[in-house]
Amino acid sequence: VMSLSLVTIANAADFSDAAEIDYDEAVDVMSTIGVIDGVGNNSFDPNGTLTREQAAKLIAYMLMGDNADKLGVEQSSFNDVAATRWSAPAIEYCATLGIIDGAGDGNFYPAGRLTGYAFAKMLLTAIGYDSKIEGFTGNSWSINVATIGMEVGLHDGLEKMFGSAELSRQEAAQMALNAIKTPLVTYEKQATITVNGAEVAVGSAEAQYVTTTLAKEQRISDQRLTNASSTAPNYTVEFGEKYFPKLRLVGESDDFERPSHTWVYENEELGTYPDNDILVETYTEGVSCKTLFDLLGRSNLEDYSFDYYVDGVANTKANAKTILTRSTDDFGASDNGVLTQVFVDHEANNGKGAIIITSIHTYLAQATTDYNKTRETATLKVFDNYDATPGKEQTHSVTKTIDVDDVPEIVDLKADQFVLVNWTGKDRDDGKYDVVVIDDVEILSDVAITKFSKN
């Protein structure tokens, strides 16, 4: 008995424990650019807790890149951090910049576990927020950190809001990725005057975006200040644009027409990932038109553009009017085992909004031969349908030849091996489909089948 799984786009950096990684995109990007490493034995330990010294090294690499390896320290500022400790240079560097603090007793506790609030404070300080001005110290520090952290989106993509709980390594990677996409801030230089013998600061103490007029520097985001003129645009400078000039974020749609983006590092694509920032709901079974109506709302359905794709092909039979009927029938191709995702982009079409719904089938397939090393191809028989006509019951299949450049995982295929596949008809006008994803099947052993249905 084989259990079908759902579509995946990229594995996290080929770590041996990739199956345990929930934040594939963050781990892929952060490990590739050297910000966070594995823990040895080709594993990432995604659910292991980030320590205080690991966080210091992570921040040091975000600010200095490979130059962080050249850091040295003659004498540590903390009693429990020897100058010879592997993390001492990173800890001293971050402490000098005010990014990290000790525990108040002269110690740093380098192996201590780190909370989400504490890491958010470090990231915000690295982005440019002043710890004293923003109230990142004192009794209310965590509230102030949480407030600004939510404003800039440090929690985006996390299953839960960062807080007082210990932070896992993969959650730290996600927060670091969010910081990469966050605009840098600075403060106007404050003049001081003396009043009755006391110095008083004069000028703005509010964080302001770092900006540039250079369009060519917009590698992560082309966000502009709202008051910027078209002749002299003031673009915000994202963290990644300053500290990782070889990293680019390119917006596009993926093989299944899902709103997506592609990370590129040193002109090599790291992977294409769905835009989870505008993903509002995911279904793995049939979803009714009424459910979608209630989710999206009448005004959005009437005003926003609407597109529906099935395996990368535009489906014109299911349009906004279909949903507006509030029918209890299943919408489009949604069904048990079909991945249906709903995206709502309120900023698309110059603020007029867009709704994109995609459905992706997962099929069982069987290799007809071993991977051909000479041709660098593999051939699969994809079981894409079942004819339930009484007396004519039969499984329908189609044979597909796949190139290793399109699906690298085929190099491990053996004749008669079963796999799961996703295919797409995007960029084809002949009604045919190309396999773009293969995945392992789950084999259930020692299972007694007590009931079987052709449906």
MOQUILIN-V848062 format. One record per pair of residues at least 6 apart in sequence whose ideal C-beta (glycine too) atoms are under 8 Angstrom apart, sorted by the first residue. I is the first residue (numbers start at 0). J is the second residue. If there is no record, write none. Layout:
i = <I | I>
j = <J | J>
This chain:
i = <0 | 0 | 0 | 0 | 1 | 1 | 1 | 1 | 1 | 1 | 2 | 2 | 2 | 3 | 3 | 3 | 3 | 3 | 4 | 4 | 4 | 4 | 4 | 5 | 5 | 5 | 5 | 6 | 6 | 6 | 6 | 6 | 6 | 7 | 7 | 7 | 8 | 8 | 8 | 8 | 8 | 8 | 8 | 9 | 9 | 9 | 9 | 9 | 9 | 9 | 10 | 10 | 11 | 11 | 11 | 11 | 11 | 11 | 11 | 11 | 11 | 12 | 12 | 12 | 12 | 12 | 12 | 13 | 14 | 14 | 14 | 14 | 14 | 14 | 15 | 15 | 15 | 16 | 16 | 16 | 16 | 17 | 17 | 19 | 19 | 20 | 20 | 20 | 20 | 21 | 21 | 21 | 22 | 22 | 22 | 22 | 22 | 22 | 23 | 23 | 24 | 24 | 24 | 24 | 24 | 25 | 25 | 25 | 25 | 25 | 25 | 26 | 26 | 26 | 26 | 26 | 27 | 27 | 27 | 28 | 28 | 28 | 28 | 28 | 28 | 29 | 29 | 29 | 29 | 30 | 30 | 30 | 30 | 31 | 31 | 32 | 32 | 32 | 33 | 33 | 33 | 34 | 34 | 34 | 34 | 34 | 35 | 35 | 35 | 35 | 35 | 35 | 37 | 37 | 38 | 38 | 43 | 43 | 44 | 45 | 45 | 45 | 46 | 46 | 46 | 47 | 47 | 48 | 48 | 48 | 48 | 48 | 48 | 49 | 49 | 49 | 49 | 49 | 49 | 49 | 49 | 49 | 49 | 50 | 50 | 50 | 50 | 50 | 51 | 51 | 51 | 51 | 51 | 51 | 51 | 51 | 51 | 52 | 52 | 52 | 52 | 52 | 52 | 52 | 52 | 53 | 53 | 53 | 54 | 54 | 54 | 54 | 54 | 54 | 55 | 55 | 55 | 55 | 55 | 55 | 55 | 55 | 56 | 56 | 56 | 57 | 57 | 58 | 58 | 58 | 58 | 58 | 58 | 58 | 59 | 59 | 59 | 59 | 59 | 59 | 60 | 61 | 61 | 61 | 61 | 61 | 61 | 62 | 62 | 62 | 63 | 63 | 64 | 64 | 67 | 67 | 67 | 70 | 70 | 70 | 70 | 71 | 72 | 72 | 72 | 72 | 73 | 74 | 75 | 75 | 75 | 75 | 75 | 75 | 76 | 76 | 76 | 77 | 77 | 77 | 77 | 77 | 77 | 78 | 78 | 79 | 79 | 79 | 79 | 80 | 80 | 80 | 80 | 80 | 80 | 81 | 84 | 86 | 90 | 90 | 90 | 93 | 93 | 94 | 94 | 94 | 96 | 96 | 97 | 97 | 98 | 98 | 98 | 99 | 99 | 100 | 101 | 102 | 112 | 112 | 113 | 113 | 113 | 114 | 114 | 114 | 114 | 114 | 114 | 115 | 115 | 115 | 115 | 115 | 115 | 115 | 115 | 116 | 116 | 116 | 116 | 116 | 116 | 116 | 117 | 118 | 118 | 118 | 118 | 119 | 119 | 119 | 119 | 119 | 119 | 120 | 120 | 120 | 120 | 122 | 122 | 122 | 122 | 122 | 123 | 123 | 123 | 123 | 123 | 123 | 123 | 124 | 124 | 125 | 125 | 126 | 126 | 126 | 126 | 126 | 126 | 126 | 127 | 127 | 127 | 127 | 127 | 128 | 128 | 128 | 128 | 129 | 129 | 130 | 132 | 132 | 132 | 133 | 133 | 133 | 134 | 134 | 135 | 135 | 141 | 141 | 145 | 145 | 145 | 148 | 148 | 149 | 151 | 151 | 151 | 152 | 152 | 152 | 153 | 153 | 153 | 153 | 153 | 154 | 154 | 154 | 154 | 155 | 155 | 155 | 156 | 156 | 156 | 156 | 156 | 157 | 157 | 157 | 161 | 161 | 166 | 178 | 179 | 179 | 179 | 179 | 179 | 179 | 180 | 180 | 180 | 180 | 180 | 180 | 181 | 181 | 182 | 182 | 182 | 182 | 182 | 182 | 182 | 182 | 183 | 183 | 183 | 183 | 183 | 183 | 183 | 184 | 184 | 184 | 184 | 185 | 185 | 185 | 186 | 186 | 186 | 186 | 186 | 187 | 187 | 187 | 188 | 189 | 189 | 189 | 189 | 189 | 190 | 190 | 190 | 191 | 191 | 191 | 191 | 192 | 192 | 192 | 193 | 208 | 208 | 208 | 209 | 209 | 209 | 210 | 210 | 210 | 210 | 210 | 211 | 211 | 211 | 212 | 212 | 212 | 212 | 213 | 214 | 214 | 214 | 216 | 216 | 216 | 217 | 217 | 218 | 218 | 218 | 218 | 218 | 218 | 219 | 219 | 219 | 219 | 219 | 219 | 220 | 220 | 220 | 220 | 221 | 222 | 222 | 222 | 223 | 223 | 223 | 223 | 224 | 224 | 226 | 227 | 227 | 239 | 239 | 245 | 245 | 246 | 246 | 246 | 247 | 247 | 247 | 248 | 248 | 248 | 248 | 249 | 249 | 249 | 249 | 250 | 250 | 250 | 251 | 251 | 251 | 251 | 252 | 252 | 253 | 253 | 253 | 253 | 254 | 254 | 254 | 254 | 254 | 254 | 255 | 255 | 255 | 255 | 255 | 255 | 255 | 255 | 256 | 256 | 256 | 256 | 256 | 256 | 256 | 257 | 257 | 257 | 257 | 257 | 257 | 258 | 258 | 258 | 258 | 258 | 258 | 259 | 259 | 259 | 259 | 260 | 260 | 260 | 261 | 261 | 261 | 261 | 261 | 262 | 262 | 262 | 262 | 263 | 273 | 274 | 277 | 277 | 277 | 277 | 278 | 278 | 278 | 279 | 279 | 279 | 279 | 280 | 280 | 280 | 281 | 281 | 281 | 281 | 282 | 282 | 282 | 282 | 282 | 283 | 283 | 283 | 283 | 283 | 284 | 284 | 284 | 284 | 284 | 285 | 285 | 285 | 285 | 285 | 285 | 286 | 286 | 286 | 286 | 287 | 287 | 287 | 287 | 287 | 288 | 288 | 288 | 288 | 288 | 288 | 288 | 288 | 288 | 289 | 289 | 289 | 290 | 291 | 291 | 291 | 291 | 292 | 292 | 292 | 292 | 294 | 295 | 295 | 295 | 295 | 297 | 299 | 299 | 299 | 300 | 300 | 300 | 300 | 301 | 301 | 302 | 302 | 303 | 303 | 303 | 303 | 303 | 303 | 304 | 304 | 304 | 304 | 304 | 304 | 305 | 305 | 305 | 305 | 306 | 306 | 306 | 306 | 306 | 307 | 307 | 307 | 307 | 307 | 307 | 307 | 307 | 307 | 308 | 308 | 308 | 308 | 308 | 309 | 309 | 309 | 309 | 309 | 309 | 310 | 310 | 310 | 310 | 310 | 310 | 310 | 310 | 311 | 311 | 311 | 311 | 312 | 312 | 312 | 314 | 314 | 314 | 316 | 317 | 317 | 319 | 321 | 321 | 322 | 330 | 330 | 331 | 331 | 331 | 332 | 332 | 332 | 333 | 333 | 336 | 336 | 337 | 337 | 337 | 337 | 338 | 338 | 338 | 339 | 339 | 339 | 339 | 340 | 340 | 340 | 341 | 341 | 341 | 342 | 342 | 342 | 342 | 343 | 343 | 343 | 343 | 344 | 344 | 344 | 344 | 345 | 346 | 347 | 359 | 360 | 360 | 360 | 361 | 361 | 361 | 362 | 362 | 362 | 362 | 362 | 362 | 362 | 363 | 363 | 363 | 363 | 363 | 363 | 363 | 364 | 364 | 364 | 364 | 364 | 364 | 364 | 364 | 364 | 364 | 364 | 365 | 365 | 365 | 365 | 365 | 365 | 365 | 366 | 366 | 366 | 366 | 366 | 366 | 366 | 366 | 366 | 366 | 367 | 367 | 367 | 367 | 367 | 368 | 368 | 368 | 369 | 369 | 369 | 369 | 370 | 370 | 370 | 370 | 370 | 370 | 370 | 370 | 371 | 375 | 375 | 375 | 376 | 376 | 376 | 376 | 376 | 377 | 377 | 377 | 377 | 377 | 378 | 378 | 378 | 378 | 379 | 379 | 379 | 379 | 379 | 379 | 379 | 379 | 380 | 380 | 380 | 381 | 381 | 381 | 381 | 381 | 381 | 381 | 382 | 382 | 382 | 383 | 383 | 383 | 384 | 384 | 385 | 385 | 385 | 385 | 385 | 386 | 386 | 386 | 386 | 387 | 387 | 392 | 399 | 399 | 399 | 399 | 401 | 401 | 401 | 403 | 403 | 405 | 405 | 405 | 406 | 406 | 406 | 406 | 408 | 409 | 412 | 412 | 417 | 418 | 418 | 418 | 418 | 419 | 419 | 419 | 419 | 420 | 420 | 420 | 420 | 421 | 421 | 421 | 422 | 422 | 422 | 422 | 423 | 423 | 423 | 424 | 424 | 424 | 424 | 427>
j = <442 | 443 | 446 | 448 | 363 | 417 | 440 | 441 | 442 | 443 | 440 | 441 | 443 | 336 | 361 | 363 | 419 | 440 | 361 | 419 | 438 | 440 | 441 | 283 | 338 | 359 | 361 | 255 | 338 | 359 | 361 | 421 | 436 | 23 | 436 | 438 | 23 | 253 | 270 | 271 | 272 | 273 | 436 | 23 | 24 | 27 | 269 | 270 | 271 | 272 | 17 | 23 | 17 | 20 | 22 | 23 | 26 | 27 | 30 | 43 | 45 | 26 | 27 | 30 | 31 | 37 | 43 | 41 | 20 | 26 | 37 | 41 | 42 | 43 | 40 | 41 | 42 | 42 | 43 | 44 | 45 | 23 | 43 | 45 | 46 | 26 | 43 | 45 | 169 | 45 | 158 | 169 | 45 | 156 | 169 | 170 | 172 | 173 | 270 | 272 | 156 | 176 | 262 | 270 | 272 | 156 | 169 | 172 | 173 | 175 | 176 | 35 | 43 | 45 | 169 | 172 | 262 | 269 | 270 | 176 | 179 | 246 | 262 | 264 | 269 | 35 | 172 | 175 | 176 | 36 | 37 | 43 | 172 | 264 | 269 | 243 | 246 | 264 | 60 | 64 | 65 | 57 | 60 | 61 | 172 | 175 | 57 | 60 | 168 | 171 | 172 | 175 | 43 | 44 | 44 | 47 | 168 | 169 | 168 | 167 | 168 | 169 | 167 | 168 | 169 | 167 | 168 | 112 | 113 | 165 | 166 | 167 | 168 | 57 | 112 | 113 | 118 | 165 | 166 | 167 | 168 | 170 | 171 | 109 | 110 | 111 | 112 | 113 | 99 | 107 | 108 | 109 | 110 | 111 | 112 | 113 | 117 | 80 | 84 | 86 | 89 | 90 | 107 | 109 | 110 | 86 | 113 | 168 | 99 | 113 | 117 | 118 | 121 | 171 | 86 | 89 | 90 | 92 | 93 | 98 | 99 | 109 | 67 | 86 | 89 | 171 | 175 | 89 | 93 | 98 | 99 | 121 | 122 | 125 | 67 | 70 | 88 | 89 | 92 | 93 | 67 | 125 | 175 | 178 | 179 | 238 | 242 | 96 | 125 | 242 | 70 | 92 | 242 | 243 | 88 | 89 | 92 | 88 | 89 | 91 | 92 | 88 | 82 | 87 | 88 | 91 | 82 | 82 | 81 | 82 | 84 | 87 | 90 | 91 | 91 | 94 | 101 | 90 | 94 | 101 | 105 | 106 | 107 | 105 | 106 | 106 | 107 | 108 | 109 | 86 | 87 | 90 | 91 | 107 | 109 | 87 | 109 | 109 | 99 | 107 | 109 | 99 | 121 | 100 | 101 | 107 | 124 | 125 | 124 | 130 | 121 | 124 | 125 | 107 | 121 | 136 | 107 | 108 | 165 | 166 | 165 | 166 | 171 | 161 | 162 | 163 | 164 | 165 | 166 | 160 | 161 | 162 | 163 | 164 | 166 | 170 | 174 | 140 | 141 | 144 | 145 | 161 | 162 | 163 | 166 | 161 | 166 | 171 | 174 | 144 | 145 | 148 | 153 | 161 | 174 | 130 | 135 | 140 | 144 | 148 | 153 | 174 | 175 | 178 | 133 | 135 | 144 | 147 | 148 | 151 | 153 | 130 | 135 | 178 | 238 | 151 | 178 | 181 | 182 | 183 | 184 | 238 | 183 | 184 | 185 | 206 | 209 | 135 | 147 | 184 | 206 | 186 | 206 | 136 | 186 | 204 | 206 | 143 | 147 | 206 | 140 | 143 | 143 | 144 | 162 | 163 | 160 | 161 | 162 | 154 | 161 | 160 | 177 | 181 | 182 | 177 | 180 | 181 | 161 | 174 | 177 | 178 | 181 | 160 | 161 | 174 | 177 | 177 | 275 | 276 | 173 | 176 | 177 | 275 | 276 | 170 | 173 | 174 | 170 | 174 | 174 | 238 | 219 | 237 | 238 | 239 | 243 | 246 | 219 | 220 | 237 | 238 | 239 | 248 | 237 | 238 | 208 | 209 | 220 | 222 | 235 | 236 | 237 | 238 | 208 | 209 | 235 | 236 | 237 | 238 | 241 | 206 | 207 | 208 | 209 | 206 | 207 | 209 | 203 | 204 | 205 | 206 | 207 | 202 | 203 | 207 | 202 | 200 | 201 | 202 | 203 | 204 | 200 | 201 | 202 | 198 | 199 | 200 | 201 | 198 | 199 | 201 | 199 | 224 | 235 | 236 | 235 | 236 | 241 | 224 | 233 | 234 | 235 | 236 | 233 | 234 | 236 | 231 | 232 | 233 | 234 | 234 | 221 | 232 | 234 | 234 | 236 | 240 | 234 | 240 | 239 | 240 | 244 | 246 | 247 | 248 | 237 | 239 | 240 | 246 | 247 | 248 | 235 | 237 | 240 | 248 | 234 | 234 | 235 | 237 | 232 | 233 | 234 | 235 | 233 | 235 | 233 | 233 | 234 | 246 | 248 | 264 | 265 | 262 | 263 | 264 | 262 | 263 | 264 | 260 | 261 | 262 | 263 | 260 | 261 | 262 | 263 | 259 | 260 | 274 | 259 | 260 | 261 | 271 | 258 | 259 | 259 | 271 | 272 | 273 | 271 | 311 | 423 | 425 | 435 | 436 | 308 | 310 | 311 | 357 | 359 | 421 | 423 | 425 | 306 | 308 | 311 | 313 | 355 | 357 | 425 | 273 | 274 | 340 | 342 | 355 | 357 | 273 | 274 | 277 | 342 | 344 | 355 | 271 | 272 | 273 | 274 | 271 | 272 | 274 | 268 | 269 | 270 | 271 | 272 | 268 | 269 | 270 | 272 | 269 | 340 | 342 | 342 | 343 | 344 | 345 | 340 | 341 | 342 | 294 | 341 | 342 | 343 | 294 | 340 | 341 | 338 | 339 | 340 | 341 | 333 | 338 | 339 | 340 | 341 | 335 | 336 | 337 | 338 | 339 | 333 | 334 | 335 | 336 | 337 | 329 | 330 | 333 | 334 | 335 | 337 | 329 | 330 | 333 | 339 | 326 | 327 | 328 | 329 | 330 | 321 | 322 | 324 | 325 | 326 | 327 | 328 | 329 | 330 | 325 | 326 | 327 | 330 | 322 | 330 | 341 | 356 | 300 | 322 | 323 | 325 | 341 | 322 | 341 | 343 | 354 | 323 | 343 | 352 | 354 | 319 | 322 | 323 | 354 | 319 | 323 | 351 | 352 | 343 | 348 | 351 | 352 | 353 | 354 | 347 | 348 | 351 | 352 | 353 | 354 | 318 | 319 | 353 | 354 | 313 | 353 | 354 | 355 | 356 | 313 | 314 | 317 | 318 | 331 | 355 | 356 | 357 | 358 | 314 | 355 | 356 | 357 | 358 | 331 | 332 | 357 | 358 | 359 | 360 | 358 | 359 | 360 | 421 | 422 | 423 | 424 | 432 | 423 | 424 | 425 | 432 | 423 | 424 | 425 | 331 | 332 | 358 | 331 | 330 | 331 | 354 | 330 | 331 | 330 | 339 | 356 | 339 | 356 | 358 | 339 | 358 | 360 | 339 | 358 | 360 | 361 | 358 | 359 | 360 | 361 | 358 | 359 | 361 | 356 | 357 | 358 | 359 | 356 | 357 | 359 | 354 | 355 | 356 | 354 | 355 | 356 | 357 | 352 | 353 | 354 | 355 | 352 | 353 | 354 | 355 | 352 | 352 | 353 | 421 | 383 | 421 | 422 | 419 | 420 | 421 | 381 | 382 | 383 | 419 | 420 | 421 | 422 | 381 | 382 | 417 | 418 | 419 | 420 | 440 | 379 | 380 | 381 | 382 | 399 | 417 | 418 | 419 | 420 | 434 | 437 | 379 | 380 | 382 | 415 | 416 | 417 | 418 | 377 | 378 | 379 | 380 | 412 | 413 | 414 | 415 | 416 | 418 | 378 | 379 | 380 | 398 | 414 | 377 | 378 | 414 | 377 | 412 | 413 | 414 | 376 | 377 | 403 | 409 | 410 | 411 | 412 | 413 | 377 | 402 | 403 | 404 | 400 | 401 | 402 | 403 | 409 | 400 | 401 | 403 | 409 | 412 | 398 | 399 | 400 | 401 | 398 | 399 | 401 | 412 | 418 | 420 | 434 | 437 | 396 | 397 | 398 | 396 | 397 | 398 | 399 | 420 | 422 | 434 | 394 | 395 | 396 | 395 | 396 | 397 | 394 | 395 | 392 | 393 | 394 | 395 | 453 | 392 | 393 | 394 | 395 | 453 | 454 | 453 | 422 | 432 | 433 | 434 | 409 | 434 | 437 | 409 | 410 | 433 | 434 | 435 | 434 | 435 | 436 | 437 | 437 | 437 | 418 | 437 | 440 | 437 | 438 | 439 | 440 | 437 | 438 | 439 | 440 | 434 | 436 | 437 | 438 | 434 | 435 | 436 | 432 | 433 | 434 | 435 | 432 | 433 | 435 | 430 | 431 | 432 | 433 | 433>
